[in-house]
Amino acid sequence: MNLALFDLDHTLIPLDSDYEWGQFLVRIGAVDADEFAKRNAAFYAQYEAGSLDPVEYLEFALGTLAQFPRKQLDAWHRQFMDEVILPGIRPAATDLVKEHLRAGDQVAIITATNRFVTEPIAKVFGVDTLIAALPETTADGEITGKLVGIPTSGKGKVTHMNAWLASQGKSLGSFPRSYFYSDSQNDIPLLSAVTHPVATNPNALLKAHAEAQGWPILTLFDD
């Protein structure tokens, strides 16, 4: 059995689910359009540049979720999946995940985006294990706006992955091959940790790094 890890945004789907969720909230009138769109765009630009403070962003994203009852959030998310996510999913991406699942590999999606936004997306890909930023919830499932633990971004992805494997009595060394597919230079720490890093739909910074390291480059879509 090998290990196959996947980033989500711009890797398995040709968009940023966190950013698009924010834009969706603006479109349906759930948040103040001008103020929210301005902050959302600024954070996204920081992410693209590799300068995003993940805690600051998550406090913003989770604080937005905390403004609404969970029942309302879940209803909006179903609409978001139908209107934004499902139309964007490409067969090449689902086929790649299925290839690893059919091979009997241990598969996980590991993303910096929070679990509320990404869990339904992981289910579409047939992936049961999702490592994502975890929102704190009350006993009855309401989102408080706080983050549980450390962000699942950058070196944090390595920390979370190691903890997940350790909970099973495993480590990266337990697998003959370990794959990680990602589009972003932000994921170089985890890409460098696995035996088979794959720069997938890479941005310019990751593409240059991958070429210098001799890592394979995979294009699943051109969006």
C-alpha positions, 0 to 999 in steps of 0.5 A: 500500500502506498500513500497518496495525498492531495491538495484541493484548491487549484489541484483537484478543482480549478478554483479556490473553494474558500475564495469562491465560498466568500464570493458566493456569500456576497452574491446571495446577499448574506454579507456586506458586498463591498466590505467582504469582497474587498477583504476576501480579494486582499486575502486571496492576493496574499495567498497567491503571493505566498504572504498570507497569515493563515491564522488571520485569514482563518479568523476572518473566514470562521468568524464569517461562518459564526454569524449564521446558524448551522442549519442555514450554512448547510443549506447555503453550502448545498446551493454552493456545491450545485452552482459552483463546485460540481460544475468545476470538477473535471474527469481528469481529477476524479480519475486520478483519485480513483486510480489511487483508490483502486490501487488500494492506496491510503488516500487523503485530501489535505487543504488549508481551507476549513473543513466546513467548506471542503468536507462535502467536496472531499466526499464527491471525490470519494475520499474519506480522510480530510485534513483541513482547518478545523472550526470550533463548534458548540455541543449542538454543532454551531460554529463559534468562529475559532480555530481548533489547533494550528492551521493546515497550511505550509509546514502545518500540513506536515505537522497534521499529516504526521499526527494523522499517521501517528494516530494509526501507528504509521509514519511516511516511512511506513509506505513504499511510496508517498505521493503529494499532488499540489499546485502551490509553492506554499506546499513545498514543505510537504512536497519535499517530505514525500518520496513522489512529489507531483507539481499539479497545475502548478503556479509559476513559483512552484513550476520553477521549483519543480523544474529545478528539483526535477519533480514531475509536472502534471496538468489536470486542467487548463482553467 
